[in-house]
Amino acid sequence: MPASRETAAGEIASRETAPRADAPTGTRKQETPTRTHRSARADEAVTAWALAARGGDPEAVERFVRALHRDVLRFVAHLSGDPQAVDDLAQDTFLRALGSLHRFEGRSSARSWLLAIARRAVADSHRYALARPRSCDAADWQLAVERAQPRGLPGFDDGVALLDLLAALPPERREAFVLTQVLGLPYTEAAELSGCPVGTVRSRVARARETLLDLLTDADRPVAMAA
C-alpha cells in the first residue's frame, strides 16, 4: 500500500474509536486531539468574529472569512462534483453569508451556520445545472482536491489520498463523513445542518468508514496474474 493510502487508512481507523464531544454522559472518554478536530475555543473565536462583523467591524469580517475559507472550499468541492465551480461556489457562499450576517445571532457556531449556507449554494447550483448536465473526470476531481487543501503542509499527500477516496461514497454518507470526520463538526451540528436525526448521521459515518476501509483493502490486494 502506498504511504499516503496507508496513512489514510490509519486516520480512518483511528476515527472509528475517537470519542465525540457530544457523547452521552457516562460513556464519554477523553478525546485525543487530531488535526481534523477543531477546538471549541476556535469555534467560539470564529463565532465572535461573525458577531463583530455583523456590527460592522471590517477587521472581524476579514478574520471571519479567512478562518473559514478553507473549510468552505473543501465542503463545496465534496458536494458540487464540479471542480471548475468550487471557487465560484465559495465566493457565492461568503456573499450570501455577509449579506445575512444581520440575522446571525450566535445560537449555533458560525462555522455550522456558514456550511449550511454553502450547502444551499451547492443545491441551487445543482438545480441550475440540470438543464446542462456535465460530468467530472478524474483529473478534474484531483484538481479540486488539491485546490481545497493548501500545498506544503504536513500530511498534504495523505489528505489528497483520503479525499480522493471519498469521491466513491454516496452523497449522504460522504457529506456526513466530511462534516464530522474531516471538518470536525459535532454530530449534533452535522445532523442539524443535514436535516436528519443524529442517529442517521452516526449510521452514515459508520457505513462511510466501512466503505473507505474496504476500498483501501481492495487497493492493497495484489491483482491475480492471468494463467
C-alpha positions, 0 to 999 in steps of 0.5 A: 500500500502506498504511504499516503493510502496507508496513512489514510487508512490509519486516520480512518481507523483511528476515527472509528474509536475517537470519542465525540464531544457530544457523547452521552454522559457516562460513556464519554472518554477523553478525546485525543486531539487530531488535526481534523478536530477543531477546538471549541475555543476556535469555534467560539473565536470564529463565532465572535468574529461573525458577531463583530462583523455583523456590527460592522467591524471590517477587521472581524469580517476579514478574520471571519472569512479567512478562518473559514475559507478553507473549510468552505472550499473543501465542503463545496468541492465534496458536494458540487462534483464540479471542480471548475465551480468550487471557487465560484461556489465559495465566493457565492457562499461568503456573499450570501453569508455577509449579506445575512450576517444581520440575522446571525445571532450566535445560537449555533457556531458560525462555522455550522451556520456558514456550511449550511449556507454553502450547502444551499449554494451547492443545491441551487447550483445543482438545480441550475445545472440540470438543464446542462448536465456535465460530468467530472473526470478524474483529473478534474476531481484531483484538481479540486482536491488539491485546490481545497487543501493548501500545498506544503503542509504536513500530511498534504499527500495523505489528505489528497489520498483520503479525499480522493477516496471519498469521491466513491461514497454516496452523497449522504454518507460522504457529506456526513463523513466530511462534516464530522470526520474531516471538518470536525463538526459535532454530530449534533451540528452535522445532523442539524445542518443535514436535516436528519436525526443524529442517529442517521448521521452516526449510521452514515459515518459508520457505513462511510468508514466501512466503505473507505476501509474496504476500498483501501483493502481492495487497493492493497490486494495484489491483482491475480496474474492471468494463467 
